[in-house]
Amino acid sequence: MDRPAPRPLHEPHPSRLPLDHPRRDEIIAAHAAALAAGEAGYLDPDTGLFVLTAAFHAGRSTCCGRGCRHCPYVNT
C-alpha cells in the first residue's frame, strides 16, 4: 500500500498539471465538481478524455505508475 502525498486531493502535483497550464482553472473546476459529486472522473476540458479523480486513485491504495494527472501518491 502506498502513502498519499501530503497535499489535499483537489490539488494535483505540479509535475502532472503545471501551474501555468493554459486551461488549469477549467481542469481544476472539472475535477472539483467530480469530487463533490462522488464521481470516478470527468471529461478533460483540454483533451476530451476521461480523467480519473484523486479520490478514485486514493481508493485503489496504490499508484499504478501510469502518470495519472490526479495521482495522490506523487511526491516529486
Backbone as JSON Lines, residues from 0, in Angstrom:
{"i":0,"aa":"M","n":[0.84,-1.17,0.0],"ca":[0.0,0.0,0.0],"c":[0.89,1.25,0.0]}
{"i":1,"aa":"D","n":[0.58,2.18,-0.9],"ca":[1.33,3.43,-0.98],"c":[0.72,4.44,-0.02]}
{"i":2,"aa":"R","n":[1.52,5.44,0.34],"ca":[1.05,6.54,1.19],"c":[0.73,7.75,0.32]}
{"i":3,"aa":"P","n":[-0.44,8.36,0.51],"ca":[-0.74,9.58,-0.25],"c":[0.24,10.7,0.1]}
{"i":4,"aa":"A","n":[0.48,11.57,-0.86],"ca":[1.35,12.73,-0.66],"c":[0.67,13.69,0.32]}
{"i":5,"aa":"P","n":[1.46,14.52,1.0],"ca":[0.91,15.45,1.98],"c":[0.34,16.72,1.32]}
{"i":6,"aa":"R","n":[-0.74,16.54,0.54],"ca":[-1.44,17.68,-0.07],"c":[-2.9,17.28,-0.22]}
{"i":7,"aa":"P","n":[-3.79,18.27,-0.32],"ca":[-5.22,17.96,-0.48],"c":[-5.5,17.22,-1.79]}
{"i":8,"aa":"L","n":[-6.54,16.41,-1.81],"ca":[-6.88,15.64,-3.01],"c":[-7.21,16.53,-4.2]}
{"i":9,"aa":"H","n":[-7.7,17.72,-3.94],"ca":[-8.09,18.58,-5.06],"c":[-6.9,19.28,-5.73]}
{"i":10,"aa":"E","n":[-5.72,19.12,-5.17],"ca":[-4.53,19.81,-5.68],"c":[-3.58,18.83,-6.35]}
{"i":11,"aa":"P","n":[-3.54,18.8,-7.7],"ca":[-2.61,17.89,-8.38],"c":[-1.16,18.36,-8.24]}
{"i":12,"aa":"H","n":[-0.25,17.42,-8.3],"ca":[1.16,17.75,-8.23],"c":[1.53,18.59,-9.47]}
{"i":13,"aa":"P","n":[2.33,19.64,-9.3],"ca":[2.69,20.5,-10.43],"c":[3.37,19.77,-11.6]}
{"i":14,"aa":"S","n":[3.97,18.61,-11.33],"ca":[4.58,17.86,-12.43],"c":[3.51,17.21,-13.31]}
{"i":15,"aa":"R","n":[2.3,17.07,-12.78],"ca":[1.21,16.44,-13.52],"c":[0.26,17.46,-14.13]}
{"i":16,"aa":"L","n":[0.15,18.63,-13.51],"ca":[-0.64,19.73,-14.05],"c":[0.07,21.02,-13.67]}
{"i":17,"aa":"P","n":[0.93,21.51,-14.57],"ca":[1.73,22.7,-14.27],"c":[0.88,23.91,-13.89]}
{"i":18,"aa":"L","n":[1.43,24.72,-13.02],"ca":[0.72,25.92,-12.57],"c":[0.42,26.87,-13.72]}
{"i":19,"aa":"D","n":[1.21,26.83,-14.79],"ca":[1.0,27.73,-15.92],"c":[0.24,27.09,-17.08]}
{"i":20,"aa":"H","n":[-0.37,25.93,-16.85],"ca":[-1.16,25.28,-17.91],"c":[-2.29,26.22,-18.3]}
{"i":21,"aa":"P","n":[-2.49,26.46,-19.6],"ca":[-3.47,27.45,-20.03],"c":[-4.92,27.15,-19.64]}
{"i":22,"aa":"R","n":[-5.26,25.91,-19.38],"ca":[-6.64,25.57,-19.0],"c":[-6.71,25.0,-17.59]}
{"i":23,"aa":"R","n":[-5.69,25.3,-16.79],"ca":[-5.62,24.77,-15.43],"c":[-6.89,25.06,-14.62]}
{"i":24,"aa":"D","n":[-7.39,26.28,-14.65],"ca":[-8.57,26.62,-13.86],"c":[-9.78,25.78,-14.26]}
{"i":25,"aa":"E","n":[-9.96,25.56,-15.56],"ca":[-11.07,24.73,-16.04],"c":[-10.9,23.28,-15.58]}
{"i":26,"aa":"I","n":[-9.69,22.79,-15.67],"ca":[-9.4,21.41,-15.27],"c":[-9.63,21.23,-13.78]}
{"i":27,"aa":"I","n":[-9.13,22.17,-12.98],"ca":[-9.31,22.1,-11.53],"c":[-10.8,22.15,-11.19]}
{"i":28,"aa":"A","n":[-11.57,22.99,-11.88],"ca":[-13.01,23.1,-11.63],"c":[-13.73,21.8,-11.99]}
{"i":29,"aa":"A","n":[-13.37,21.19,-13.11],"ca":[-13.98,19.92,-13.51],"c":[-13.66,18.82,-12.51]}
{"i":30,"aa":"H","n":[-12.42,18.79,-12.05],"ca":[-12.01,17.81,-11.05],"c":[-12.77,18.03,-9.74]}
{"i":31,"aa":"A","n":[-12.86,19.27,-9.31],"ca":[-13.57,19.59,-8.06],"c":[-15.04,19.19,-8.15]}
{"i":32,"aa":"A","n":[-15.66,19.43,-9.29],"ca":[-17.07,19.06,-9.47],"c":[-17.25,17.55,-9.39]}
{"i":33,"aa":"A","n":[-16.33,16.81,-10.01],"ca":[-16.39,15.34,-9.95],"c":[-16.18,14.84,-8.53]}
{"i":34,"aa":"L","n":[-15.23,15.45,-7.81],"ca":[-15.0,15.07,-6.41],"c":[-16.26,15.31,-5.58]}
{"i":35,"aa":"A","n":[-16.86,16.49,-5.74],"ca":[-18.04,16.85,-4.96],"c":[-19.22,15.93,-5.26]}
{"i":36,"aa":"A","n":[-19.32,15.47,-6.49],"ca":[-20.42,14.59,-6.89],"c":[-20.13,13.12,-6.6]}
{"i":37,"aa":"G","n":[-18.92,12.84,-6.13],"ca":[-18.55,11.45,-5.84],"c":[-18.36,10.62,-7.1]}
{"i":38,"aa":"E","n":[-18.04,11.29,-8.21],"ca":[-17.84,10.59,-9.47],"c":[-16.4,10.1,-9.59]}
{"i":39,"aa":"A","n":[-16.2,9.07,-10.38],"ca":[-14.87,8.49,-10.56],"c":[-13.96,9.38,-11.39]}
{"i":40,"aa":"G","n":[-14.54,10.23,-12.22],"ca":[-13.73,11.08,-13.07],"c":[-14.55,12.13,-13.77]}
{"i":41,"aa":"Y","n":[-13.95,12.77,-14.76],"ca":[-14.57,13.85,-15.51],"c":[-14.0,13.89,-16.92]}
{"i":42,"aa":"L","n":[-14.69,14.57,-17.81],"ca":[-14.17,14.77,-19.16],"c":[-13.22,15.96,-19.13]}
{"i":43,"aa":"D","n":[-12.0,15.72,-19.53],"ca":[-10.97,16.74,-19.53],"c":[-11.34,17.85,-20.52]}
{"i":44,"aa":"P","n":[-11.47,19.1,-20.03],"ca":[-11.81,20.19,-20.94],"c":[-10.71,20.48,-21.96]}
{"i":45,"aa":"D","n":[-9.52,19.98,-21.74],"ca":[-8.4,20.21,-22.65],"c":[-8.35,19.17,-23.76]}
{"i":46,"aa":"T","n":[-8.56,17.9,-23.42],"ca":[-8.39,16.82,-24.39],"c":[-9.68,16.08,-24.73]}
{"i":47,"aa":"G","n":[-10.7,16.19,-23.87],"ca":[-11.93,15.45,-24.07],"c":[-11.86,14.02,-23.55]}
{"i":48,"aa":"L","n":[-10.71,13.63,-23.01],"ca":[-10.54,12.29,-22.46],"c":[-11.13,12.2,-21.06]}
{"i":49,"aa":"F","n":[-11.5,10.98,-20.63],"ca":[-11.98,10.76,-19.28],"c":[-10.78,10.67,-18.35]}
{"i":50,"aa":"V","n":[-10.78,11.5,-17.3],"ca":[-9.67,11.58,-16.35],"c":[-10.18,11.15,-14.97]}
{"i":51,"aa":"L","n":[-9.49,10.23,-14.34],"ca":[-9.89,9.76,-13.01],"c":[-9.52,10.78,-11.94]}
{"i":52,"aa":"T","n":[-10.36,10.87,-10.91],"ca":[-10.12,11.81,-9.81],"c":[-9.09,11.26,-8.83]}
{"i":53,"aa":"A","n":[-8.57,12.16,-8.02],"ca":[-7.64,11.77,-6.96],"c":[-8.31,10.84,-5.97]}
{"i":54,"aa":"A","n":[-9.59,11.07,-5.7],"ca":[-10.32,10.21,-4.75],"c":[-10.41,8.78,-5.29]}
{"i":55,"aa":"F","n":[-10.65,8.64,-6.59],"ca":[-10.7,7.31,-7.19],"c":[-9.35,6.62,-7.02]}
{"i":56,"aa":"H","n":[-8.28,7.34,-7.34],"ca":[-6.94,6.77,-7.21],"c":[-6.63,6.42,-5.75]}
{"i":57,"aa":"A","n":[-7.0,7.29,-4.82],"ca":[-6.75,7.03,-3.4],"c":[-7.47,5.77,-2.96]}
{"i":58,"aa":"G","n":[-8.64,5.53,-3.51],"ca":[-9.4,4.33,-3.18],"c":[-8.73,3.05,-3.63]}
{"i":59,"aa":"R","n":[-7.83,3.15,-4.6],"ca":[-7.1,1.97,-5.08],"c":[-5.95,1.61,-4.15]}
{"i":60,"aa":"S","n":[-5.54,2.56,-3.31],"ca":[-4.49,2.36,-2.3],"c":[-3.08,2.16,-2.84]}
{"i":61,"aa":"T","n":[-2.88,2.39,-4.13],"ca":[-1.55,2.26,-4.69],"c":[-1.46,3.03,-6.01]}
{"i":62,"aa":"C","n":[-0.28,3.43,-6.36],"ca":[-0.04,4.12,-7.63],"c":[0.11,3.07,-8.73]}
{"i":63,"aa":"C","n":[-0.54,3.31,-9.86],"ca":[-0.45,2.36,-10.97],"c":[0.78,2.62,-11.83]}
{"i":64,"aa":"G","n":[1.44,3.78,-11.64],"ca":[2.65,4.1,-12.38],"c":[2.43,4.6,-13.79]}
{"i":65,"aa":"R","n":[1.21,4.99,-14.13],"ca":[0.91,5.43,-15.5],"c":[0.96,6.94,-15.69]}
{"i":66,"aa":"G","n":[1.35,7.68,-14.67],"ca":[1.46,9.13,-14.81],"c":[0.15,9.87,-14.75]}
{"i":67,"aa":"C","n":[-0.8,9.37,-14.01],"ca":[-2.13,9.98,-13.93],"c":[-2.07,11.41,-13.38]}
{"i":68,"aa":"R","n":[-2.86,12.29,-13.95],"ca":[-2.85,13.7,-13.59],"c":[-3.14,13.92,-12.11]}
{"i":69,"aa":"H","n":[-4.09,13.21,-11.56],"ca":[-4.52,13.48,-10.18],"c":[-4.03,12.39,-9.2]}
{"i":70,"aa":"C","n":[-2.96,11.73,-9.53],"ca":[-2.42,10.69,-8.64],"c":[-2.09,11.29,-7.28]}
{"i":71,"aa":"P","n":[-2.71,10.79,-6.22],"ca":[-2.44,11.33,-4.89],"c":[-1.13,10.82,-4.28]}
{"i":72,"aa":"Y","n":[-0.44,9.95,-4.98],"ca":[0.79,9.36,-4.43],"c":[2.06,10.03,-4.94]}
{"i":73,"aa":"V","n":[1.95,10.95,-5.89],"ca":[3.11,11.62,-6.47],"c":[3.68,12.63,-5.48]}
{"i":74,"aa":"N","n":[4.96,12.49,-5.17],"ca":[5.63,13.41,-4.25],"c":[6.67,14.27,-4.95]}
{"i":75,"aa":"T","n":[7.18,13.81,-6.08],"ca":[8.24,14.56,-6.77],"c":[7.89,14.76,-8.22]}
